[in-house]
């Protein structure tokens, strides 16, 4: 639909065009017009549905592979897990203040590896 009310506008133009025709013919022409509009709308709806299904089936670009590789997890354990013990950190806070910001920075850096835990 090009803009809201476009079908209404097209319908009113059609009614104005049919001003000189007999009532029975107007009804037939309007019924045919309505049928054509509904067919066009159904056809457009089906093609849009097919496009959406096609897009959903396609792989997302740039999101293939593992979120946390074995090497990345090894680095995570070395940097975060070992320091977590040394700083006396719980899940949310560390005993030493400087560790809080440092740990937050590295956990953000490693992303998905934090889900595997120490």
Secondary structure, DSSP 8 states (H G I E B T S, - for coil): --STTHHHHHHHHHHHHTTTS-HHHHHHHHHHHHHHHHHHHHHHHHHHHHHHHHHHHS--TT--S-SS-HHHHHHHIIIIIHHHHHHT--SS--SSHHHHHHHHHHHHHHGGGGGT--
